Amino acid sequence: MSVETLIRGRAKEHIEATDRAEKESGHPTRSPVYIVAATFWRKGQEGLLKLQDRLDSAKIRVNTEREDFHLELPEGERKGFILNFAAVIFGICMVNIEQAIVERAVSISQMTREYNASFRNTFVPQEKSVDEEKETITIEHQQKLIRLADPQFPQPDRTLATIFTDHYDLMPQAIKELLEKTKTLEHIRTWIIPAYEAATLGFIQENARGMDTHGLK
């Protein structure tokens, strides 16, 4: 299970690979939040594609008309699916949270495209594309999000992880709806957040970048 390597604290190599890839693609100033979240996202995708290969080899087809279609999977594959699926959803959410802080908007159509691209060539059903639609973030909401991460404020959360837990009330509504629809919030809180938070803090400390998590991606 690809995401298990991150959860077990062996994230450094994978995060460094994401960082290099971003710099090589012309994005040298991606924030630690973006880099680590994108790493979980990528590893989740890889895990799901490997799972699909195993299902294809075993000629197993998943009935995705069931709401709980993951129960169609062989029992030994279910936890891996949940971890990797949750990691992808987490990555989509976190990257769009950071974008919301910068641009004061969440693009619902962009999230739908990211969702479909992430699960292409897997048994996870595709979502219907939507016309350009955005949730506008108020200035007051934006300031609360910025203060959550700003090192100048008491007890800053430079990882933004607490927006999934203690500060869930600050989560943009469009992203809440994605979490609720996919039923991944509790899995993210239990499995992904502790590993993500530790990896992000380690990445910040090791690189001593001094970058604000609410900076441009």
N, C-alpha and C positions, 0 to 999 in steps of 0.2 A: 504494500500500500504506500503510494508515493508520499502522501502527507504525513505518514507515521514518522518519517525521518526528521521532519520539522518539529513534530510534537515531542519527539524524544530528545530534543535539544541538539540535533545535528544539522542545524540550519545554515551555519556560516558559509559553507561552500556554495550552497544553492543561492543564497542572498548575494554573494559576491558575483556569481554568474549573471544574475539579473542586473546588478549594477553595471557590470561590463557591457552587457547587451544594450542597456539604455544609453550609455555613453557612446557606444559605437553607432547607434541609430540616430545620434544627433540630439540626445536629451541629457546633457551633462549635469543638470541641476535638479534632477528628481529628488524629492525629499525622502528621508528614511521611512516615513509612513508609506509612501508610494512604493518604494523598492521592496519592502518586506511584504506588504499586502499583495503586490504583484507576484511575488515569489510563491506565496500560498495559492494564489489563483492559478499560476502556471502548473505547480505540482499537482493541484487538484485535477486540472484538465488531463495531465499525463496519466494520473491514476485511473481516471474514468475511461480513457482510451485503451489502457492496458486491460481493464476489466472487460470492455467491449470485445477485445481480441480473444480473451478467454471464453467469453460467452459464444462468440462465433465459432471458435474451435470445437466447443462442446455442442454446437448446434442448438443452443438455448435461446429461445425468443421470449422477450418480456412483454406481458400484456399491459401496456401503458394506459389502457382505459380505466384501470383501477386507480383510485385516488392514492392508495398506499402501494403503488406498483413496485416499490423496492422489496416488498414481501414476495414478489415473484422470483426474486434472485435466490440462488442456492444459499443456504444458511451461512456458509462460510464466507460469502462475499458481501453480506449485508452491511457489516460494520465498515468495511473498506469503502463501500459506496457512500454511506452516510458521511464519513470523514471527508472524502474527496469532494462530494457534492457541496457540503457545508463550506469547505475551503474556497471553492469557486464563488459561491454566493457571497462569502465574506469579502473576497477580493473585489468583486464588483461593487459591493456596498462601500467599502472603505475608500476606494479610489474616487467614487462619486461623492462621498462625504467631503473629502479634501477639495474636490472641484467645487462643491457647493459653497465652501468657505471662501474660496477665491472669487467665484463668479456670481455668488448669490442666487444660484439656480440649480435645480436638478433636472437633467434632461431625461424624461421618461422614455422617449424614443431611443436615445442613446443606450440606456440601460437594457432595453429590449434587444437591441442589436448585439450588445455585448453578451447578453444571456444566450441568445441563439448561436452566436459564433463559438461560445465556450462549450456548448453541448453538441455541436455539429459532429456527425459521425458516431454518436452514441445513441443509446436507446431513450435518453431523456427527451420528452416531447418538446418541439419547438413552440414558441409563443407567436401569436399573430403580431405582425409588425403594426406599428401605430404611426399616425402622422406626427410631425414634430410637436411635441407637447412638453411643457416645462412647469415645474413647481418653483415659484419664486420664493426666495428666502428673504425675509424682512431684514432690515439693517439691525434691528434689535437682536434677532435670532443669530445673525452672522456674528455680532459682537460677543454674544454668549459663547459661541463655538470658538472664536478666537481666544477669548479669555481662558477657556478650558485648557488650551495648549500653550499659552504664552508663558515663557519662563519668568516673566516679570511679576506674575500673579502667584499668590500662595498656592502651594501644592499643585503645580501644573502637571498636566498629563500630556507629555510630549508625544505619546504614542497614539492618542485619541481613543485608546481601547475602552475607556469608561463610557463612551457614548453608547456602547452595547450593554452596559450594566448600570452603574450608578446614575449616569446622566442620559439614560435612554429617552427621557422626555425631550432632549435636544435633537434627537434623530429626525431628519426631514421625513415628512409623511410618505413620500413616494418610496423611500428606501424602507421604511417600516412595512409598507404594503408588500414589497418584495420578500422581506423576511417572513411575514405572516403567511403569504401565499405558498412559500416553499417549506414552511415549518422548520426552519433551520436555526432560529434564534437560540434555543436552548443548547443545541449541539455546538454552535459557535461559542456560546458562553462557557460551556464545559470543556471543550477540547481545543478550540482554536485560539481563543483570547489569551490564556496563560502562556502558550507557546509563542504567539505573535508578540505579546508584550515583552517577554524576555528577549526575544530575538531583536526587536526594534531598539530596545535600550542598549543591548550589546553592540549593535551596529552603530548607534549614535556615539557611544563611548569609544569604540575602537577607532572610528574614523575621525572623531573630534571635529565634525564638520561645523558645528555651531549653527546649523540650519534650523529655522522655525518649521514645525510640522505643517503650518498653514501657508508655507511659501508656495510659489508656483511649481507645478510638477515638472 
